[in-house]
């Protein structure tokens, strides 16, 4: 099975984690919400699959490119 890594597109603070390990997700589902410069930014899923790992939590500071989740594709 192929894996994809979901990365933070911007530097900010994690406001909400909307998917848990084992959840089935579809392309364009919102996985994480990050606040940056007082704006909320949704991190969308790029593939259909299942969450295999969650590396982010509410209140966490993230930098652009940080790994938020891993996804088993297919």
N, C-alpha and C positions, 0 to 999 in steps of 0.2 A: 504494500500500500504506500502511496506517495504521501509526503508530509509537506505542509506549508507553514511558514512562520508569519504570524501577524505582528507587525512592528508599529511602534508609535510614529505617526507621521509628523508630529510636532513635539516640542518640549512643553511640558505642563504638569498638571496634577490630575490623577485619576479620580473622577467624580463617581463613576458607576461602572461596575463590571456586570454585563447583562447575560453572560454565558458561563456555564460551569463545566468542569471536566465531565465528559460523557454525553453532553448535550449534542443533539443533531442540529446542524445549522445549514442555512441556505445562502446562496449568493445574495448580497446586499442586506443581510440581517445586521443589525447593530450589535457589536460585540462589547465595545468599551466606549465610555464617554470621557473625554479629556478636556479640562478647562485650561485655556491658555489666553492670557491677556483679557480676562473676564468674559471670554466667549466659550461656549460649549461646542466641542468638535466631536462628531460621531466617527468611530472607527468601524468601517463596514467590512463584512466578510467578502472575500473575493471568489470563494468556491463553495460548492455543496460538500458537506462532510460531517465529521464528528470532532468535537473538541477533545484533544488528547492531553493537553496540559495548559494550566493557567498560571502565568508568571506575574500577574498584576493584582493589586488590591486597592480598595478605596483609600484615598489619602496619599498614595505613593507618588513621589515625584519621578517623572520619566523624561528622558531626553529623546530627541528625534533619533529613530532607529532602534530604540530599546525593544527587546522581545516582550510582547504582551501575552501571547498565546501561541500554542501549536495546534495544528489542525490535520487530521487524517482525511485526505481527499478521496472521494469516491462513494 
